[in-house]
Amino acid sequence: MTRAIRNRTVVQTVPASHLYAVAAALIALLALAVTIVFAQDRLVVIITSVPVAIFWSGGMILMLPRVAKNVAPPLWISPDQLPPISTIWKTMVPSVALLAIFSAGAVAFSLSMHEYAPVGIVLGAPIVIWDSVRKSKRTERELLGILWKTTGFAWTSKDRSRYLVR
């Protein structure tokens, strides 16, 4: 292998991203529902958060390819060279918990300040994640392999190791 993996485990990209997108959608809808129920003016919540979700997710989808241009392409490896494999549930629990905490904070801030843009950002997050699922599927289809990614938070672009197994 040409890149150091630092003993990190890997997980299949498409199923993990798909599960994360479903969890993000459920958390976002719950955050919107809680905000609507406890807000003083429910119509303002919808009028503010839905357009913010659309514009924020659209901007992120357009901006992320420019930010991710320094990420190395997937490394072609054989199945026996694949780093240790982790279960999807084990890798998704910390991410989903962090997303739930962030969403709860956004709801608390929105309700206390009567400013509902943070709920719109939480509502737009599943759209951005679904876009990453689409891109991962397209990469797998174009390169004729199964895409794997390292688990854990990537602090730098070198930590974002991706592997492609035929």
GIJOMO-V848120 format. One record per helix or strand of 3 or more residues. SS is the DSSP state (alpha for helix, beta for strand). FROM is the first residue (numbers start at 0). TO is the last residue. Records with the same first field share a line. If there is no record, write none. Layout:
SS->FROM-TO / FROM-TO
This chain:
beta->9-11 / 74-76 / 145-149 / 161-164
alpha->12-37 / 41-69 / 78-80 / 87-112 / 116-142 / 156-158
